[in-house]
Amino acid sequence: MGIENTGRESNLRKELGVWSLTFLAIGAILGPAVAYVPAYVLAYSGPSGLLSWLSAFIMLFITALVFVELGTMWPKAGAVAYYPYRSNGALAGVLNGWPAFIGYSLIMPASLTAVVEYLSFYFPSLYANGVLTYLGVIVAIILGVIVFIIHMYHIGILGNINNALTLFKALSFLIPLIALLAYFNPINLNNPKIGGFAPFGAPGFFAAITATVFAYLGFRQPVNYAEEVKNPSKDIPLAIMLALIITMIYYMIESLAFLGVVDRGIVTSASSWSSITNLAYPYVTAIQVTKMPAANAFIAIIIIAALVAAYTDALIYYGSAARIGYALAKYDRMLPQLFTKLNRQGMPFYSNILVFIVGLIYLALFPSFASVFLLFTDAVLISYAPAAVSLLVFRKVYPNEHRPFRMPMASILAPIAFIVSTLLIYWSGWQAVEISLISALVGLFLLYFYNKYVGGIKKEEIYGGLWLLIYLLALMAVAYFGSTNLNVIPSPWDTVVVVVLSIIFFYWGYYSGVRYNMALLKTTKETKQ
């Protein structure tokens, strides 16, 4: 596992085929969410939460098309940190790339805490008062070391391990789901005694959509690993679409199975839906209330599947974070060039170490899954919106670039993708927005390295990315005064304000990116002359 430098375009191994890529996306989507979120959407919205899976699918499908075009046009490791840098310059690059790195790095400790929380079902000394105990933290660190060791070996090994774990957890969790469906009571779809179909109205439905979006977030993994894909132009689109469709069906079955037994003492009134979020093991509770034969065996299957699901998430996102660190150093030049170095297995060695250290810090600060999941959701979502701007900028500036996949109706769908990403950040609430956006702004210190390695930030790069800085500040202001905090701007008017601001900032970002690239091309031509 010795170290070598990356003077060539790439020493990353191209070992991932379409199914390994699909399982990377499915494995990331069916992470800790698989044991919680399908029940939580019902807590937020009641039976109407079932529709939140379809709504979130449609919203994220549009965003997925953005990344499919970009990922097949320029397949690069950690590419989500590259596109806004390429389209709008250094300022936009750091405000996009740093949140993506932090968000993915946070998922590793969050997933490990979820593993330990589920282990505490059999070993209570690992978890107490809503957080991991000292012993629980030690167990989480040991599990993290194993993740780190796996990422020291070549990508083919990681792909094979993930394929096996993803297939195991998906099929294992289906067994108790099928058992639960045998006890399904249709009246729970619209029972007036417990609030009917939509007991919390539109606000509850929006909250459910936020939760379902969190569950779907892993769909972008094929883009993060794009440089290690054998045939990115064909495999990336197919893998992302397959993953989204398969997991949508899977999650809907999960929610339906839980909904079918809520009348057995889980939900007793319209106001008690929210109590579902207090269940430490929702599907264990669902099995217990049915008093079905072999309940203990089904509970054991649920616990094991949940453990594997959470650990697979840690494994996949750890690699994504390391590749974003690699991209920030190699392509964006925001980190020291040390982080471009690969070991003899073709893995980003020092970037892996950085992710491990960041993960340990956040594990110490937030030793529970509930305390961190909204933070990494927002941090990751911040890196979704700018890509839609980049797509239209590239269409304008590089019209003849080879695009194996072209997003249909891009001039319409790209702005919609930007609006959707912005709304999803906003709907997560003021507390998550505040911490996530401040974390994004802290990333501005990376411009020091850019100054050092590139020789100074040009004014064009400041102008090209200024829109993103003000966009983040404006979003923070609306979240502070909106319905999730002070309620100076009540619902639904706060959502209307966010939509209007999204449209303004999207086109500001687009025109800024076009001007930045035109200035860059002009300088390049003058230099050649």
Secondary structure by P-SEA (a helix, b strand, c coil): cbbbbccccccccccccaaaaaaaaaaaaaccccccaaaaaaaaccccccaaaaaaaaaaaaaaaaaaaaaaaccccccccccccccccaaaaaacaaaaaaaaaaaaaaaaaaaaaaaacccccccccccccaaaaaaaaaaaaaaaaaaaccaaaaaaaaaaaaaaaaaaaaaaaaaaaaaccccccccccccccccccaaaaaaaaaaaaaaaccccccccccccccccccaaaaaaaaaaaaaaaaaaaaaaaaaacccccccccccccccccccccaaaaaaaaacccaaaaaaaaaaaaaaaaaaaaaaaaaaaaaaaaaaacccccccccccccccccccaaaaaaaaaaaaaaaaaacccccccaaaaaaaaaaaacaaaaaaaaaaaacccccccccccccccaaaaaaaaaaaaaaaccaaaaaaaaaaaaacccaaaaaaaaaccccaaaaaacaaaaaaaaaaaaaaaacccccccccaaaaaaaaaaaaaaaaaaaaaaaaaaaaaaaaaaaaaac
